[in-house]
Amino acid sequence: MTDVVVKLPVREGEEAQLFGAFLSKFIESRSREAEHFSADNDAPYLMVRSEPQPDLELKVLIFQERRAARAFSLGWARARTLLAGKA
């Protein structure tokens, strides 16, 4: 099984709050899939870490399934676009 790493720059403030909310909703929406996955594997469904940068946080998400990584990436891109449209 290969790790699928997604790196996302997240700015402080409203974007960071949106990221946290989006991540929570994503995990909640995939809870059944994650439970099924973890029953068959030693690795967690998703790992998340933050790497502080001067102007932002680099969020590093490590998925075990390419499909989940793609779904998260596409969903986050849409959410971020909506946030940008509000500005």
N, C-alpha and C positions, 0 to 999 in steps of 0.2 A: 504494500500500500504506500502511495506517495503522498507526502504533504503538499497541499495547495496553499501557497502563501499569498495573501493579499495585503498590500501596504497602502494605507490611506492617510494622507495629510488632513488633519482636522484642526481648524482654528479654534481658539478659545472663545468663550461666550456662547452665543446662540447656536453656532454650528456644533460645538461640543455637546450642548444639551440635546440637540436634535440627534446627534450620533448615539448618545446614550439611550435615548428613547427608541430609536430605530433598532439598535442592537437588542434591546429587551424584547421588542415586539417580534423581531425575527426569531429569536431563540424560543419565545413562547409559541410562535406559529409552527415551529419545527420540533416541538417537544416529543411528539410521538415518533417521528423519524429518528431523533437523537437517541431515544430510549432503545429503539430497535437496533440502531447502529451499535450502541455501547454494549448491548448484550452479546454481539458477535465479534467484538474487537477489544483489544487492550488499550488502544489510543482513544482519547476523548474526541467527541464529535467536532468540537471547536475550542481553540485556545486563543486568548486575546492578551496582548501586552501593549504597553505604551512606551515609546521612546521619545522623551522630551527633546524638542528642537528649540532654537531661539524664538521663533514666532508661532510655533504650533506644536501639536503632539502628533507623532507619527504612530498611527494605530496599526499594529501588525496582527492580522487574523490568520490563524493556521487551521485550515479545514482538512478533513480526511476524504471529503467527496468533492470532486470538481463541480458537480451540479449545484451543490449548496454554495460553494464559493461564487459561482456565476450568479446565482439568484441574489445573494447578498450584494455583490458588486453592482448589479443592475438596479436593485432597489435603492441602494444608497445613492447612486448617481441621480436617480429620479428625485429622491428626497432633497438632495443638495440643490438640484435645479429649481425645485419649488421654493426653497429658502432664498436662493439668489433672485428669483422673480419677485419676492416680497420687498427686496431692498430698493 
